[in-house]
């Protein structure tokens, strides 16, 4: 689900960049999915800790910490993590798009690590 969420973030931000949607609707769409993204990362991080997959746990801990930091550090008065008045300032749109692409790459990497771990577990049993 986190892979599809990252793709949704990239598509929505690229629609804003191409002026297919306005900043307010883009930010309200993205802010609706920030809390589920943080929750999803937290759940996966806890699951990796419980299953004692230390390397994957540490990778997820970094991304979960970054997401929680971004959520906590929202200035008061802003609409959310994505704010329509600031999305076009200081290259924030480009940095948010780059962040979404990095998260997509991370989720794809984790997907293949999970697939490898599953195949390895099936072979060893």
For each residue, the residues with C-beta under 8 A, 3 or more apart:
1: 4 5 40
2: 5 6 37 40 41 44 103 107
3: 6 7 104 107 108 111
4: 1 7 8
5: 1 2 8 9 33 36 37 40
6: 2 3 9 10 100 103 104 107
7: 3 4 10 11 104
8: 4 5 11 12 33
9: 5 6 12 13 30 33 96 100 103
10: 6 7 13 14 97 100 101 104
11: 7 8 14 15
12: 8 9 15 16 21 26 29 30
13: 9 10 16 17 26 30 93 96 97 100
14: 10 11 17 18 97
15: 11 12 18 20 21 26
16: 12 13 19 20 21 22 23 26 87 93
17: 13 14 93 97
18: 14 15
19: 16
20: 15 16
21: 12 15 16 25 26
22: 16 25 26 84
23: 16 26 27 84 85 87 88
24: 27 28 84
25: 21 22 28 29
26: 12 13 15 16 21 22 23 29 30 82 84 87
27: 23 24 30 31 79 80 82 83 84 87
28: 24 25 31 32 79
29: 12 25 26 32 33
30: 9 12 13 26 27 33 34 80 81 82
31: 27 28 34 79 80 81 82
32: 28 29
33: 5 8 9 29 30 36 37
34: 30 31 37 38 71 80 81 82
35: 38 39 71
36: 5 33 39 40
37: 2 5 33 34 40 41 67
38: 34 35 41 42 64 67 68 71
39: 35 36 42 43
40: 1 2 5 36 37 43 44
41: 2 37 38 44 45 60 63 64 67
42: 38 39 45 46 64 68
43: 39 40 46 47
44: 2 40 41 47 48 60 64
45: 41 42 48 49 57 60 61 64
46: 42 43 49 50
47: 43 44 50 51
48: 44 45 51 53 56 57 60
49: 45 46 52 57
50: 46 47
51: 47 48
52: 49
53: 48 56 57 117
54: 57 58
55: 58 59
56: 48 53 59 60 110 113 114
57: 45 48 49 53 54 60 61
58: 54 55 61 62
59: 55 56 62 63 106 110
60: 41 44 45 48 56 57 63 64 110
61: 45 57 58 64 65
62: 58 59 65 66
63: 41 59 60 66 67 103 106
64: 38 41 42 44 45 60 61 67 68
65: 61 62 68 69
66: 62 63 69 70
67: 37 38 41 63 64 70 71
68: 38 42 64 65 71 72
69: 65 66 72 73
70: 66 67 73 74 81
71: 34 35 38 67 68 74 81
72: 68 69
73: 69 70
74: 70 71 78 80 81 83
75: 78
76:
77:
78: 74 75 83 85 86
79: 27 28 31 82 83 84
80: 27 30 31 34 74 83
81: 30 31 34 70 71 74
82: 26 27 30 31 34 79 87 96
83: 27 74 78 79 80 86 87
84: 22 23 24 26 27 79 87
85: 23 78 89
86: 78 83 89 90 92
87: 16 23 26 27 82 83 84 92 93 96
88: 23 92 93
89: 85 86 92
90: 86
91: 94 95
92: 86 87 88 89 95 96
93: 13 16 17 87 88 96 97
94: 91 97 98
95: 91 92 98 99
96: 9 13 82 87 92 93 99 100
97: 10 13 14 17 93 94 100 101
98: 94 95 101 102
99: 95 96 102 103
100: 6 9 10 13 96 97 103 104
101: 10 97 98 104 105
102: 98 99 105 106
103: 2 6 9 63 99 100 106 107
104: 3 6 7 10 100 101 107 108
105: 101 102 108 109
106: 59 63 102 103 109 110
107: 2 3 6 103 104 110 111
108: 3 104 105 111 112
109: 105 106 112 113
110: 56 59 60 106 107 113 114
111: 3 107 108 114 115
112: 108 109 115 116
113: 56 109 110 116 117
114: 56 110 111 117 118
115: 111 112 118 119
116: 112 113 119 120
117: 53 113 114 120 121
118: 114 115 121 122
119: 115 116 122 123
120: 116 117 123 124
121: 117 118 124 125
122: 118 119 125
123: 119 120
124: 120 121
125: 121 122
